[in-house]
Amino acid sequence: MGGAHYTFRVSDELLIMKIEEFKRNGGNLSGLINTLLRNYFNGEIQVNKFSKELLEIKKLQNEIQEWLEKARYFESKISEFEELLKEKQEKQQLEEQLPLIRKLREVVFDDIDELIESNGRVANPEHAIKTRLSVFASEHNLSYPEARDLFFKAFPELEGLL
């Protein structure tokens, strides 16, 4: 008994991978197909609307899972790029601020040590610093908090003292 020969096309990538794995593991594809067809035509396997709906649900769940994984991947990439951008912006901002920081150190507060250690010559060194910072802020179109931030970039050692 030679039997008839049939061919069929498989376009589902997941199914192709499963078939290839089955064959690699020594599976007999012709034997499997004959068994499945025999069971189907003998009524032992029934493909009904309910089964098709379950398969469709499973397919949709798989697609949702794939989209969720892609979304998590893209979120992590966005976070990485945001962090890089933030670092670049901070570096650029610091480069732009360097002339002002230098001016604070070398011109406006070139006497900072004497000012702080005035031994009573200056009644309130903190008030004197605030006054100079206010003038500096208005001269450079800065807000007082911006000028204060620049001051602490110029004199980070004074952050806890003032």
C-alpha positions, 0 to 999 in steps of 0.5 A: 500500500503506497498511499497518496502524497500530499503537500501543504504550505505553512505560513505561521512563523510560530508554527514553522518554528514548532515543526522544525523543533519537532523534526530536530528532536526526531519527530516524524512529521508525516506520522504526526499529520496522519495521526491528527487527520485520522483522529480528526476524521474519526471524531476524536478531535473536534475543531469547533467555534469555541476552540477557534475563539479560544485560539483567537483569544490566545493569539490576542493575548500573545500580541498584547504580551509582545506589545507590553514587552516592546513598550517596556523596552522603549520606556527603558530606552527613553529613560536612557536617552533622557538621562544622557540628555540631562547630563549633556544639558547640565554640562552645557549649563555649567560651561555657560555658567563658568564665566559668571562663576569665575567672576563671582570667585575672582571679582565680586567675592575675591575677598570672601575669606576676609569677609567671613573672618572679619572678626567684627569689622563687618557686622554681618558677613552673611548680610554683606554676601546677600547684598553683593549677590543681589547686585550681581543678580540684577547686573546679570539679569538673574534671579536671586536664587540663580545667583545664590546657586552660582555662588555655591558653585563658586564656593561649594565649601560655604554651602553649610556655613551660609 
